[in-house]
Amino acid sequence: MKELLDAHFREAENSADDNGKFSLGFRMIFDRSHSPTKIKVTCRVTTTITDEIETTVDDPAQAQLPL
């Protein structure tokens, strides 16, 4: 895992959000059908884009009141 961390840390750091937060995900797969057991480690760097909008929706069952 250290090799993957060393190889991808800068890339993950460059993907930080506006608050400076970033993440690296690691997954380990153990294959015990081999002797010795084989281990595969995957490193994932992702960039998440979040956007939102807010609005109101009138209740169609509510009659409109004159204002």
Helices and strands as residue ranges (DSSP letters): H 2-14, E 24-31, E 38-45
